[in-house]
């Protein structure tokens, strides 16, 4: 999770090779189902995949020879993003309960 120049949150992480080219992007977005999240892996050459779990994503990254350091960045990114979304979802739900 990072802030862009216009102060909006970005829930994407670029995975770059040694030449600093983007190989893939990992994204966390709210799901169509309330309270759930989708984790998406977007390969620069092979297309997009929605994964069911963090373990499934890490196994996919390993099969695609993504470096250990990049896989670690993905875990940190997912941890921060999912925690942020969870805390804001709880805050949103609590504020709606208080208003009613």
Secondary structure, 3 states (H helix, E strand, C coil): CEECCCCCEECEEEEECCCCCEEEEEEEEECCCCCCEEEEEEECCCEEEEECCHHHHHHHHHHCCCCHHHHHHHHHHHHHHHHHHHHHHHHHHHHHHHHC
